[in-house]
Amino acid sequence: MVQIDTTKISSKGQIVIPASMRGDFKEGDTLLIIKDNHTLLLKKADDLDEAFKEDIEFAKRTEEAYKRHERGEFRKMSADKFLEELEKW
């Protein structure tokens, strides 16, 4: 069953999950938030399998690397040198 309710965002960016919708949530739970344009998806991270958690971590690291690249914080190297560095990971 789909539940619909409204909430407001505070000046600190905090939101309150309406009491009628937080039955499965408890203090300290980790939540996954995915933003796509103007849509937010909120999911209990405990429900995620390990492979998905690894995918999320990879996506975060990839996004951070992309941002560092955009800021010019990268170094150039040959393909051979890159593969050599990659082997160290």
Secondary structure, DSSP 8 states (H G I E B T S, - for coil): --------B-TTS-B---GGG-TT--TT--EEEEEETTEEEEEEGGGS-HHHHHHHHHHHHHHHHHHHHHTT------HHHHHHHHHH-
